[in-house]
């Protein structure tokens, strides 16, 4: 069924009323990509609130704390949180209006240039390929901490086949798993925050009150501005994934309801999870603690472990290990999902090999899932002393890729709003309006461009050629890919008055049900209250 919408198109002489048609398909399968629309509002909301949070936050924050100190950790998380919020406001406006296949990669094609979409899509895939390899490495290290009878590659292979099998079950299984894993992560973090409060206040028997002792000794800042700059790179990796609701929107039953709700959850994710973790990690763990960097096992690098052991419970390392293991399961599950959908949409639009764009009758993109999961084998490089450094370089690429993708989303939003206005439409016609337009979007664009340029600050003095190349290689490479694709395929920059503003819009699958608040579940009402 085609839904007709009357739109006013302004011209210099008069205003003409044109009837434009856009897809209103509300079937259970997306007609363009073939994926199943199986994610419910509660799935997307919980993914936005606590999904894709893995050992990067729990373990990687130890390196950030050691590099910058507790004050730098709060500054880094806070600034990146403001930037993430600005990006999500822009992305929410776009995703609610256009929830169909391709997410912001397809929107880059439509509003900017197809060559620009290629750059955005492959940079986004790089993020999740790097994160996936790192999470496989972490989960194998955790299990080897408990038992070294099985070699690291043995643990890796067991998990590799297990995650592949689970992903092939489909998006409904993924959504349910992420919902409960995210809920578990929230409970675990709340428990740690309560422990940190009690410990800092002197409530642990036999231990003095910590208070803000570690802010004075070893100090609030570890390495001045250099340390703060390093923290920004760490935090960009921790925050990567908040934009994934745009990718999941294609497989969401009711995006008009689910996406705005998810955007609101991201605000609380920033305040509670990221800022809360930054504050409590720096409060009860000294930045010069042994084991924050250079430890052989994941749990020993976590500020959570060090704080619990300093409080007198040496066996706490096993509890933290178990918690990190659960977050690893969530992170790997999400990385395969996001990476596979990204390459699926690119393949269907001839930005990636064609065979990766196939989906089964159940809406499962099997080739894209297998292809993405294969990047997990990069983690095996870390078993070799010679290849270990190359592995670290690969994983570190995810930081600058995040800045490129986030900045691109803001640029796409600017182009969209210009086209929307140029074609005689008003902001009141938008189903979801991002806050503080246009200042929020411009802030996100400028901030991400700035961070992409300074994130390699620490490599200048003393100059480290390897890390310098690692920090900046994707910037010129993105330009080369853009120019090369543009020259080969003769793409062009789209004018505002010729951009298609209607293709890709669709109603919710359960439109009538979702619009009736009496039929909302109790849990959905709780989420919406936030």
HELIX and SHEET records of a PDB file:
HELIX    1   1 UNK A   41  UNK A   50  1                                  10    
HELIX    2   2 UNK A   55  UNK A   58  1                                   4    
HELIX    3   3 UNK A   60  UNK A   68  1                                   9    
HELIX    4   4 UNK A   70  UNK A   97  1                                  28    
HELIX    5   5 UNK A  103  UNK A  111  1                                   9    
HELIX    6   6 UNK A  114  UNK A  146  1                                  33    
HELIX    7   7 UNK A  152  UNK A  167  1                                  16    
HELIX    8   8 UNK A  171  UNK A  200  1                                  30    
HELIX    9   9 UNK A  213  UNK A  214  1                                   2    
HELIX   10  10 UNK A  215  UNK A  219  3                                   5    
HELIX   11  11 UNK A  224  UNK A  239  1                                  16    
HELIX   12  12 UNK A  242  UNK A  244  5                                   3    
HELIX   13  13 UNK A  245  UNK A  248  1                                   4    
HELIX   14  14 UNK A  249  UNK A  251  5                                   3    
HELIX   15  15 UNK A  255  UNK A  268  1                                  14    
HELIX   16  16 UNK A  269  UNK A  275  3                                   7    
HELIX   17  17 UNK A  276  UNK A  284  1                                   9    
HELIX   18  18 UNK A  298  UNK A  301  5                                   4    
HELIX   19  19 UNK A  303  UNK A  310  1                                   8    
HELIX   20  20 UNK A  316  UNK A  348  1                                  33    
HELIX   21  21 UNK A  354  UNK A  357  5                                   4    
HELIX   22  22 UNK A  366  UNK A  374  1                                   9    
HELIX   23  23 UNK A  375  UNK A  383  5                                   9    
HELIX   24  24 UNK A  385  UNK A  422  1                                  38    
HELIX   25  25 UNK A  427  UNK A  429  5                                   3    
HELIX   26  26 UNK A  439  UNK A  454  1                                  16    
HELIX   27  27 UNK A  457  UNK A  459  5                                   3    
HELIX   28  28 UNK A  465  UNK A  489  1                                  25    
HELIX   29  29 UNK A  496  UNK A  498  5                                   3    
HELIX   30  30 UNK A  511  UNK A  514  1                                   4    
HELIX   31  31 UNK A  517  UNK A  519  5                                   3    
HELIX   32  32 UNK A  522  UNK A  529  1                                   8    
SHEET    1   A 2 UNK A   2  UNK A  10  0                                        
SHEET    2   A 2 UNK A  15  UNK A  23 -1                                        
END                                                                             
